[in-house]
């Protein structure tokens, strides 16, 4: 009898989950809004000059020039409120060697005004900026009016 009660409770919970927010929320979390056009595979963001040593996902990146490439891998675990397609891994490369990885936030043109207070870099270019008393470094790339923002800790 106890087994039937727990099975009924599980079934009721599943039905409640489906009616309260189930599959619609799951589907919404896996796709970008119609106004967001995010390439599914790798995206080259070009070369950037890091003026200082920074930390990228726990790894030290020395100052210098890096080729930056967005991978097709979504960042995991997913950040609450973020669409997986908008949080991906980016690689900092020198030659064929990956020197470090970090999470990149992908922001559509229609939302960049809500995210950044300064004017974005021109399409096809990147900008590196020191933030908050020189404690953080932001790499901001604009590719076809889709913005890729990477935050790194200086040190």
ChimeraX attribute file (.defattr): number of C-alpha atoms within 10 A of each C-alpha:
attribute: neighborCount
match mode: 1-to-1
recipient: residues
	/A:1	5
	/A:2	7
	/A:3	8
	/A:4	9
	/A:5	10
	/A:6	11
	/A:7	11
	/A:8	12
	/A:9	12
	/A:10	12
	/A:11	12
	/A:12	12
	/A:13	12
	/A:14	13
	/A:15	12
	/A:16	12
	/A:17	12
	/A:18	13
	/A:19	11
	/A:20	11
	/A:21	10
	/A:22	13
	/A:23	12
	/A:24	11
	/A:25	11
	/A:26	10
	/A:27	10
	/A:28	11
	/A:29	17
	/A:30	13
	/A:31	13
	/A:32	16
	/A:33	11
	/A:34	6
	/A:35	9
	/A:36	17
	/A:37	14
	/A:38	15
	/A:39	11
	/A:40	12
	/A:41	9
	/A:42	13
	/A:43	15
	/A:44	14
	/A:45	19
	/A:46	14
	/A:47	16
	/A:48	19
	/A:49	14
	/A:50	19
	/A:51	15
	/A:52	15
	/A:53	16
	/A:54	21
	/A:55	20
	/A:56	21
	/A:57	13
	/A:58	11
	/A:59	12
	/A:60	15
	/A:61	21
	/A:62	15
	/A:63	12
	/A:64	12
	/A:65	14
	/A:66	21
	/A:67	18
	/A:68	22
	/A:69	19
	/A:70	24
	/A:71	19
	/A:72	15
	/A:73	16
	/A:74	19
	/A:75	19
	/A:76	11
	/A:77	7
	/A:78	14
	/A:79	10
	/A:80	8
	/A:81	7
	/A:82	13
	/A:83	18
	/A:84	20
	/A:85	21
	/A:86	21
	/A:87	21
	/A:88	21
	/A:89	20
	/A:90	27
	/A:91	21
	/A:92	21
	/A:93	17
	/A:94	15
	/A:95	9
	/A:96	7
	/A:97	9
	/A:98	14
	/A:99	17
	/A:100	19
	/A:101	21
	/A:102	20
	/A:103	24
	/A:104	23
	/A:105	21
	/A:106	23
	/A:107	22
	/A:108	20
	/A:109	16
	/A:110	11
	/A:111	12
	/A:112	17
	/A:113	13
	/A:114	8
	/A:115	9
	/A:116	10
	/A:117	8
	/A:118	8
	/A:119	8
	/A:120	18
	/A:121	16
	/A:122	13
	/A:123	13
	/A:124	13
	/A:125	16
	/A:126	21
	/A:127	15
	/A:128	18
	/A:129	13
	/A:130	18
	/A:131	14
	/A:132	7
	/A:133	6
	/A:134	12
	/A:135	12
	/A:136	17
	/A:137	22
	/A:138	17
	/A:139	20
	/A:140	23
	/A:141	27
	/A:142	22
	/A:143	18
	/A:144	13
	/A:145	18
	/A:146	21
	/A:147	23
	/A:148	23
	/A:149	21
	/A:150	19
	/A:151	21
	/A:152	20
	/A:153	18
	/A:154	19
	/A:155	13
